[in-house]
Amino acid sequence: MATTVNTSGRQTATATGKHPVDYVWAIARISIGWIFLWAFLDKTFGWGFATPANRAWVAGGSPTTGFLKGTGENALGGFFGSLAGQAWVDWLFMAGLLGIGLALVLGIGTRIAAGAGTLMLVLMWAAELPLANNPFLDEHLIYSIVLIGLALAGAGTTFGLGNLPILQRTPWLK
């Protein structure tokens, strides 16, 4: 339906109750969800993008070793390097990628996924300190900011399952 313009010149909600920005947040949610989900799939099956087939998780590879072993020279490299290849770290990391990815793509548990995704991304950012190309900011922090925006915007209700009655009755699951 049509949008209207208020006296400040900003668009207001359509007849469906959605503001045009809701659709932008929904696309951002699905896009970042796909980044997490794709990382899970590629690391699991080694489809040759970031993970070669012989290093796939299903082939006995460790999804955390490559990244974490590469942090050895970094400020927190000793800590993060010691986690590389440990089974519990691999399982936690992969469960996080899958859970965050599915939740964001489906629009269910968006707030929880945004919090978990932000934590994961900030830890990955910390593992890379000091950054090679910027003294402070990289894509991990940008994605974290977007995830926080998704949670605050309630982005699971547009193009997602966040409008399911159980989610409407349980706000922390939105």
N, C-alpha and C positions, 0 to 999 in steps of 0.2 A: 504494500500500500504506500501511499505518499507520505513523505516527511514534511514537517512544517518548520518554519524558521521563527524563532522567538525574537524578542526585541533586541537581544544582544547579538543577533546574527548567527547563533549556533543552531544546528539542527536538533530537533527534539525527537522523541520516540515515534515510531511508525504506528499504524493501527494495530499491528501485532504486539505492541508493547516493547519492541526491541529498538534500541538506539543504534544508529549505523556503526558506532564504535564497538558495539557488542559483537558484530560480525568480524571486525578486525581482530579483537581479542580471541575469538573462536579459531580463526585461521592461525594465529600465533600459537595457541594452545595445541592444536593438531600438529603444526609444523615442529614445534619443540618436542612434542610427544613422539613424533616419527624419528627425530634424531636419536632419542633414547632407545626406542624400539629397534631401529636399524642397527645401532651399536650392539645391542643384545644379539640380534640375528646374525650379523656378520662375525662377531666373536664366537658365537656358538657353532656356526656351520662353516666358517672360513670361506666365504664366497669370493674372496680375492680382492676385496676393496681395501679395507684396512688390515684384514687378517687373511693370510694365505691358508689354503686348505690344510696344509700339514701342521699349522699351529692353532687350528680350531679347537674349541673346548671339547667337542665330541671326539676329536682325534687325540685327546690327551694333553692338549696345550693348556696353558694358564692364561686366562684373559687379563690378568693384572701384571704379569711379569714384564712385558715389553715396556709399558709406561712407567711402572714403579722402579724397575732396574735402571731406567734412564734418568732417574732423579738423583743419582749418587753424588754428583758434584754440586747439587743445589743446597740451599740453606738448610732445608729440613730433609735432605736426601737420605741421611742415615736412618731416620725414623721410617720414612716411606719405603726406602729400599728394603728394610727388614720385613716389611709386610708382603713383598712381592712373592707370588707363587704359593702362598699359604692357602690351603684348601678353604678354610673358613672365610678368608678375604675374597677369594674367587667366587664362592657361593653368595656372599653378601653383596658383592659388586654386581653380579649377574642378576640376582633377585631384584636389586634396586633398579637396574636398567629396565628389566621386564616390567616390574610393577609401576614404575614412574611412567614408562612409555605407554603401557596399556591404559592407565588411569587418565593420562592427558588426552590420548587419542579418543577414548570413549567419553570423556567428560564426567567421569565418576571419581569421587575422591580427589578432586582437583586441588583442594587446599592441602591435603596430606601429601600428595605427589609434589606439589610446589615446594613444600617445606623439605621433603626428603631430597628432591632434586637440587634445591639450593644448597643443602648440606653437602651433597656429593660433589657438586661443582666447585664449591668453596674449598673443599679438601683437595681437589685436583689442581685448583689454582695455587694453593699453598705448596703443593708438591713441586711446582715449577718455579717457585721463587728462588732467586731473582729472575724476573721475566727477561727474555732475550730482546724483545722488540718494544717494550714500553715499561717504564719504571713501576707501574702499578696496575693498569687496566688491561684485561684481555677478554676473550670471548666467554670464558667461564663466568666472570662477574657480570657481563652483559646478559647472558642467559639467566643468571640468578635474578637480576633485576626484573627481567621479563616474567619469570616464574612468580615472583612476588606480586607483580601487577596482575597476573592471571588469577591468583588467589583472591586478591582484593576486589577484582572486577566480577568475581563469580562466573568465570568464563566457561564453566561446564554446562551451563544451561542453553547455550546457543550452539547448534550443530553438535550437541552432545546429549548424554543421558542424564544430565544433572536435574532434569525436570521430573524424573521418576518420583512417584509418591513417597517411597521410602526415603529418598534423599531430601525431599521437601520437609519431611518430619524429622530428619536427622541432619541438622545444618553442618555438623563437622564432616559429614561425608560428601558434601557438595564439592 
